[in-house]
Amino acid sequence: MYSSVTSCALVGVEPRPVRIETAVTQGKGGFVIVGLPDAAIRESRQRVMQAIRQSGYHFPGGRVIVNLSPADLPKVGATYDLPIALGVLAAASNDRLKFDDFVCVGELSLQGQVRPVRAALGATVIAQQERKSCLLSSDSVLAAPRGARIAGVSSLRDAVQIAQGRREPLSVSEPEIVEAETSDLAEVRDQPLARRALEVAAAGAHHLLFVGPPGAGKTMLARCLPSILPPLDPERQREVALIWAAAGIDRIHGATAPFRAPHHSSSLAALIGGGSGLPTPGEVSKAHNGVLFLDELGEFPLNVLDALRQPIEDGFVTVARQAACVVFPSAVQLIAASNPCPCGNLGDRTTPCTCLDASKARYSGRLSGPLLDRFDMRISFRRLRTSALAGPPGEASSSVRPRVLAARDRQSARGTLNATLKGAALDELPTSPGAIAALTSAAEAARLTARGWNRVRRVARTISDLEACDVVEERHINEALTLRGEK
């Protein structure tokens, strides 16, 4: 007697189908699960047996063998309780019970109740790809793909009766989308250069570094960025939801871009991703399609900062472990803030710096040249003037956002954001002779690297997009150099 039930595994953020094959044979009793199960799955034998009996069904005698295929893919968690139980019942029913039309996920209680699991959203994706219905807990709250067929159940008995056509499936709750709270640019006083840099960064998805004394407004400005970014489309929202599901966090994102601000004491695995068994996403992936804000950049460990360089540049991070090698998306916009020295007063006109030379050298040495070179713009703050604190509010995010959206529309028409433009694509876009001469002169004086050369051109292109100008002019290059701290 044999049955096959489809379930789902999350490998990184990629949903993969898992075939749960069950054979009930004559012979000495036993219940065996094979196919690289973890401890939670091995323990599911007790949950499954008790849930089947408490639901009023007979657990088959003889030997029960469950194979989780593909056998070389590690399986983790209680995701497979429900499909294992259904597979056992189907194998013992002599073909009277089949679950071929379903993709099943769910944890079972000892009383046979079905509980939500993190792979629910991935299961809906698999079900849509295979043109099946997704059988999962009715307590699940998820933004399913459009057109997906969802069958909610509250118990193992419900699942069996739905397969037999004796019961209508329950509905699964649609998530209540609550947009994340964001700060408004109107709260930021003074700092016109930094405000301009934030607008340019939002328009072209550029990386931005703020350096200045404590209390100058660096953190507040960074937290304003999501309020002027374009909303996420449904596909990007689903990408973010899958990442959070893989991280084991039950959270539904709205259209507002994610904003992650890990503490500087975060470990390498917490920031990049990792863990035992199948790797889970880190902060750089949780911020995918959004903003990664690193406050107190100079306090992060050197190995963590160096590890950030590749995912920031490539838009993905590869995490290799003995169990699996997975790729997590990390298309983030990096915003960082740092004090100029440990005490924060280096270069201040009113408060002298009290740091020892060795402390200053150690602090600045944490920010390596290759890391700094990856920031398109580097803005130095001054301490806020007292008169500015009592002055009128700045321009609101609602006024800045339309300009950002218009600049993004121009980039969409070209096929890519300016921050990801390659050298050949940059060469094809019109640039005035005066702009080229200004950039060449600055490069010779400031000794720009090849990466820095292209980053200045990308920022200049964004500035021209904000002005709805098709040609990069000399003024655009000069402003880009100013925002990079080269003038």
Secondary structure in CASP SS format (residue, H / E / C, confidence):
PFRMAT SS
TARGET T0000
AUTHOR 0000-0000-0000
METHOD secondary structure of the structure
MODEL  1
M C 1.00
Y E 1.00
S E 1.00
S E 1.00
V E 1.00
T E 1.00
S E 1.00
C E 1.00
A E 1.00
L E 1.00
V E 1.00
G C 1.00
V C 1.00
E E 1.00
P E 1.00
R E 1.00
P E 1.00
V E 1.00
R E 1.00
I E 1.00
E E 1.00
T E 1.00
A E 1.00
V E 1.00
T E 1.00
Q C 1.00
G C 1.00
K C 1.00
G C 1.00
G E 1.00
F E 1.00
V E 1.00
I E 1.00
V E 1.00
G C 1.00
L C 1.00
P E 1.00
D C 1.00
A H 1.00
A H 1.00
I H 1.00
R H 1.00
E H 1.00
S H 1.00
R H 1.00
Q H 1.00
R H 1.00
V H 1.00
M H 1.00
Q H 1.00
A H 1.00
I H 1.00
R H 1.00
Q H 1.00
S C 1.00
G C 1.00
Y C 1.00
H C 1.00
F C 1.00
P C 1.00
G C 1.00
G C 1.00
R E 1.00
V E 1.00
I E 1.00
V E 1.00
N E 1.00
L E 1.00
S E 1.00
P C 1.00
A C 1.00
D C 1.00
L C 1.00
P C 1.00
K E 1.00
V C 1.00
G C 1.00
A C 1.00
T C 1.00
Y C 1.00
D H 1.00
L H 1.00
P H 1.00
I H 1.00
A H 1.00
L H 1.00
G H 1.00
V H 1.00
L H 1.00
A H 1.00
A H 1.00
A C 1.00
S C 1.00
N C 1.00
D C 1.00
R C 1.00
L C 1.00
K C 1.00
F C 1.00
D C 1.00
D C 1.00
F E 1.00
V E 1.00
C E 1.00
V C 1.00
G C 1.00
E E 1.00
L E 1.00
S C 1.00
L C 1.00
Q C 1.00
G C 1.00
Q E 1.00
V E 1.00
R E 1.00
P C 1.00
V C 1.00
R C 1.00
A C 1.00
A H 1.00
L H 1.00
G H 1.00
A H 1.00
T H 1.00
V H 1.00
I H 1.00
A H 1.00
Q H 1.00
Q H 1.00
E C 1.00
R C 1.00
K C 1.00
S E 1.00
C E 1.00
L E 1.00
L E 1.00
S E 1.00
S C 1.00
D C 1.00
S C 1.00
V E 1.00
L C 1.00
A C 1.00
A C 1.00
P C 1.00
R C 1.00
G C 1.00
A C 1.00
R E 1.00
I E 1.00
A E 1.00
G E 1.00
V E 1.00
S C 1.00
S E 1.00
L H 1.00
R H 1.00
D H 1.00
A H 1.00
V H 1.00
Q H 1.00
I H 1.00
A H 1.00
Q C 1.00
G C 1.00
R C 1.00
R C 1.00
E C 1.00
P C 1.00
L E 1.00
S C 1.00
V C 1.00
S E 1.00
E C 1.00
P C 1.00
E C 1.00
I C 1.00
V C 1.00
E C 1.00
A C 1.00
E C 1.00
T C 1.00
S C 1.00
D C 1.00
L H 1.00
A H 1.00
E H 1.00
V C 1.00
R C 1.00
D C 1.00
Q C 1.00
P H 1.00
L H 1.00
A H 1.00
R H 1.00
R H 1.00
A H 1.00
L H 1.00
E H 1.00
V H 1.00
A H 1.00
A H 1.00
A H 1.00
G H 1.00
A C 1.00
H C 1.00
H C 1.00
L E 1.00
L E 1.00
F E 1.00
V E 1.00
G C 1.00
P C 1.00
P C 1.00
G C 1.00
A C 1.00
G C 1.00
K H 1.00
T H 1.00
M H 1.00
L H 1.00
A H 1.00
R H 1.00
C H 1.00
L H 1.00
P H 1.00
S H 1.00
I H 1.00
L C 1.00
P C 1.00
P C 1.00
L C 1.00
D C 1.00
P H 1.00
E H 1.00
R H 1.00
Q H 1.00
R H 1.00
E H 1.00
V H 1.00
A H 1.00
L H 1.00
I H 1.00
W H 1.00
A H 1.00
A H 1.00
A C 1.00
G C 1.00
I C 1.00
D C 1.00
R C 1.00
I C 1.00
H C 1.00
G C 1.00
A C 1.00
T C 1.00
A C 1.00
P C 1.00
F E 1.00
R E 1.00
A C 1.00
P C 1.00
H C 1.00
H C 1.00
S C 1.00
S C 1.00
S C 1.00
L H 1.00
A H 1.00
A H 1.00
L H 1.00
I H 1.00
G E 1.00
G E 1.00
G C 1.00
S C 1.00
G C 1.00
L C 1.00
P C 1.00
T E 1.00
P E 1.00
G C 1.00
E H 1.00
V H 1.00
S H 1.00
K H 1.00
A C 1.00
H C 1.00
N C 1.00
G C 1.00
V E 1.00
L E 1.00
F E 1.00
L E 1.00
D C 1.00
E C 1.00
L H 1.00
G H 1.00
E H 1.00
F C 1.00
P C 1.00
L H 1.00
N H 1.00
V H 1.00
L H 1.00
D H 1.00
A H 1.00
L H 1.00
R H 1.00
Q H 1.00
P H 1.00
I H 1.00
E H 1.00
D H 1.00
G C 1.00
F E 1.00
V E 1.00
T E 1.00
V E 1.00
A E 1.00
R C 1.00
Q C 1.00
A C 1.00
A C 1.00
C E 1.00
V E 1.00
V E 1.00
F E 1.00
P E 1.00
S C 1.00
A C 1.00
V C 1.00
Q E 1.00
L E 1.00
I E 1.00
A E 1.00
A E 1.00
S E 1.00
N C 1.00
P C 1.00
C C 1.00
P C 1.00
C C 1.00
G C 1.00
N C 1.00
L C 1.00
G C 1.00
D C 1.00
R C 1.00
T C 1.00
T C 1.00
P C 1.00
C C 1.00
T C 1.00
C C 1.00
L C 1.00
D H 1.00
A H 1.00
S H 1.00
K H 1.00
A H 1.00
R H 1.00
Y H 1.00
S H 1.00
G H 1.00
R C 1.00
L C 1.00
S C 1.00
G H 1.00
P H 1.00
L H 1.00
L H 1.00
D C 1.00
R C 1.00
F C 1.00
D C 1.00
M E 1.00
R E 1.00
I E 1.00
S E 1.00
F C 1.00
R C 1.00
R C 1.00
L C 1.00
R C 1.00
T H 1.00
S H 1.00
A H 1.00
L H 1.00
A C 1.00
G C 1.00
P C 1.00
P C 1.00
G C 1.00
E C 1.00
A C 1.00
S H 1.00
S H 1.00
S H 1.00
V H 1.00
R H 1.00
P H 1.00
R H 1.00
V H 1.00
L H 1.00
A H 1.00
A H 1.00
R H 1.00
D H 1.00
R H 1.00
Q H 1.00
S H 1.00
A H 1.00
R H 1.00
G C 1.00
T C 1.00
L C 1.00
N H 1.00
A H 1.00
T H 1.00
L C 1.00
K C 1.00
G H 1.00
A H 1.00
A H 1.00
L H 1.00
D H 1.00
E H 1.00
L C 1.00
P C 1.00
T E 1.00
S C 1.00
P H 1.00
G H 1.00
A H 1.00
I H 1.00
A H 1.00
A H 1.00
L H 1.00
T H 1.00
S H 1.00
A H 1.00
A H 1.00
E H 1.00
A H 1.00
A H 1.00
R C 1.00
L C 1.00
T C 1.00
A H 1.00
R H 1.00
G H 1.00
W H 1.00
N H 1.00
R H 1.00
V H 1.00
R H 1.00
R H 1.00
V H 1.00
A H 1.00
R H 1.00
T H 1.00
I H 1.00
S H 1.00
D H 1.00
L H 1.00
E C 1.00
A C 1.00
C C 1.00
D C 1.00
V C 1.00
V E 1.00
E C 1.00
E H 1.00
R H 1.00
H H 1.00
I H 1.00
N H 1.00
E H 1.00
A H 1.00
L H 1.00
T H 1.00
L H 1.00
R C 1.00
G C 1.00
E C 1.00
K C 1.00
END
